[in-house]
C-alpha cells in the first residue's frame, strides 16, 4: 500500500508544503514573506494575509513537482 502525505506548514513568515510518498520527499516548496523587511520584524496581520495569498500556489507547485494529482 502506497501512502502519500501532503504536509503544510505556515509559521511566522514562511508558508510551505511538501509531498512525501512512502517516506521519500518528492517535493518541498517554501514561500517567504519579504513584506516584513521594512518593519524590522514580523507584523502578524501582514503575515496572516501573506499566508492566505501564498498557501494555494505553494500547494499547487508542491503537487506539480511531485507529479501528484488531486483526486
JOJO-V404405 format. One line per field, one symbol per residue. ss: DSSP state (h for helix, s for strand, l for the rest). phi: phi as a letter, one per 20 degrees, with the letter a starting at -180 (. if undefined). psi: psi as a letter, one per 20 degrees, with the letter a starting at -180 (. if undefined). Layout:
ss: ???
phi: ???
psi: ???
This chain:
ss: lllssssssssllssssssssllssssssssslhhhhhhllllhhhhhhhhhhhhhhhhhhhhhhhlllll
phi: .edddddccbclcccbbcdcclndfebbccdecfgegfemrfdgfffgfffffefffffgfffffemddfd
psi: pppppopppoqdkqpqqqpppljpphqopporoihigiijrpogghggghghhhgghggggggghikpqq.
